[in-house]
């Protein structure tokens, strides 16, 4: 997802997360990883071209990502990058 420079810059601009924070939070405990994954999935779902590009890169149908997004959000884990 971050292999595309424009997409990576948009992710940073919209979420406020830095690349270092992203790496740190993905390596942290399960709750922090879930928050990061939720924020990343929210980002993908907000702009269909990103969703389609990510699905293609992962060789999965876009509905697989949409289902993952729904499951993460159903679990009640809203990402809060301002915390």
C-alpha positions in Angstrom: 0.0 0.0 0.0 2.8 2.4 0.8 4.8 1.5 -2.3 3.1 4.3 -4.2 4.6 7.6 -3.0 1.4 9.7 -3.6 -0.6 7.2 -1.6 1.9 7.1 1.2 2.0 10.9 1.4 -1.8 11.0 1.5 -1.9 8.5 4.3 0.5 10.5 6.3 -1.4 13.7 5.6 -4.8 12.3 6.5 -3.8 10.2 9.6 -1.0 12.3 10.9 1.0 9.1 11.5 4.7 9.2 10.6 6.5 6.3 9.0 8.4 5.7 12.3 5.2 5.7 14.3 3.6 3.3 11.9 6.6 0.9 12.3 6.6 1.3 16.0 2.9 0.7 16.4 2.8 -2.3 14.1 5.6 -3.8 16.3 3.8 -3.0 19.5 1.1 -5.0 21.3 -2.1 -6.4 19.8 -4.3 -3.4 20.7 -1.9 -0.9 19.0 -1.6 -3.1 15.9 -5.4 -3.3 15.7 -5.7 0.5 15.9 -3.1 0.9 13.1 -4.8 -1.7 10.9 -8.2 -0.1 11.5 -6.8 3.3 10.5 -5.2 1.8 7.4 -8.4 0.1 6.4 -10.4 3.3 7.0 -7.9 5.0 4.7 -8.3 2.4 2.0 -12.1 2.4 2.2 -12.3 6.2 1.9 -10.9 6.2 -1.7 -11.8 3.4 -4.0 -8.7 3.7 -6.3 -6.5 3.0 -3.3 -8.7 0.1 -2.3 -8.6 -1.4 -5.8 -4.8 -0.9 -6.1 -4.2 -2.5 -2.7 -6.5 -5.5 -3.5 -4.6 -6.0 -6.8 -1.2 -5.8 -5.1 -2.4 -8.4 -2.5 -4.0 -10.5 -5.2 -7.4 -10.5 -3.4 -10.9 -9.3 -4.3 -11.7 -5.8 -3.0 -14.6 -7.4 -0.9 -12.0 -9.3 1.1 -10.6 -6.0 2.2 -14.0 -4.5 2.7 -15.0 -7.5 4.9 -11.8 -7.1 7.0 -12.6 -3.4 7.4 -16.1 -4.3 8.6 -14.8 -6.9 11.1 -12.2 -4.4 12.5 -14.8 -1.7 12.9 -17.4 -4.1 14.3 -14.9 -5.0 17.1 -15.3 -1.3 18.2 -11.7 -0.3 17.7 -11.7 3.2 16.3 -8.3 4.6 15.6 -7.4 7.8 17.4 -4.1 9.2 16.1 -4.4 12.2 18.3 -4.0 10.2 21.5 
